[in-house]
Amino acid sequence: MPLLRYTVTPRGAFGTPMRSDTLHGHLLCAAGELDGSEAVGEIIHRFDSGSPPFVCSSALPQGMLPMPCLPPIPRREFQARYGDVSGPFGGDLFEALSTYKAFRKLPYVPQLVWTDLRSCMSAADLFERWATETKADKEAFKPRPAQRGDAWKVDHVEAHNSIDRNTGSVLQEGGLYLSDATFYGSRVKLDLYVRTEEPEQFERLIRHIAETGFGRDRSTGKGWFDIERDLSFDAVHLKGTGTHRMSLSVLSAQDMSEVRGWYRTFPKTGRTWDGFGEHNPFKKTFLALEEGAVLESLPAKGYVLHGVHADPKVVQVTWPLTIALTLQPTEAAA
């Protein structure tokens, strides 16, 4: 399917991160609101049958991709590269290890850097590219705010009260709870990658979400955004073949036994939309791979998770949007 890129401009705080599986759920709900439950069933059937109408990435900072989850630099190679006095760290292995530790925590890589290294990717080459570029510009591998001196985003914890509907007062037990929110800097923009052969239908659904809000606390103004197709995007930079695929999405499947590669896992507990009168909002927890997973093999099917809720019609769509890269032979075999 053709690869498109959209520019998302937040209009305020987000109570829920715009990750791919949550966005797929919102798109299904938008189809239900606009076209009815039969339209939702048709879209789910298309995902189940292996011909999805759209596949989305998670929203990423403009110009950035997830940091690929690569095998670490082997100990002997690390010592040989950075223990030499003529190397980039003057033979100071402690400084090299401390710097490498900071590098391994980076969440994003500039798309231009990823493109330069995609045909022969290794943790060592990416590490040295980061070390070189950050000497000239400390912000080289960080998302850029729209205004100088402004943070690109700030994560914030909010306190809430649970109200007893019978008394109208705060619940005596468990009445106070905390939730996360993300506040974006002025005019920050996000990249959303989408594979689809039906861009007009996708845009119809995503614009409905933009107008009604994404995620938690939409009624209080969170999750509102503007979106437009990035006509300057040239998909050739992310096309091609390789030894591995890197996921720009949250990835899970009914059967994960076919997964081979490098990745980070996390537990995900989804929630249902209550627009159709669903009384139990909680889905069963499932295991997922974070964005940036670098995989040699993926499941052939099963990216619609069934049985995650008491209502069999409720599903979780975790179909990944992936792009190709080639690991250095020593990296692929590590």
Order of alpha helices (4+ residues) and beta strands (2+ residues): beta-alpha-alpha-beta-beta-beta-alpha-alpha-beta-alpha-alpha-beta-beta-beta-alpha-beta-beta-beta-beta-beta-beta-beta-beta-beta-alpha
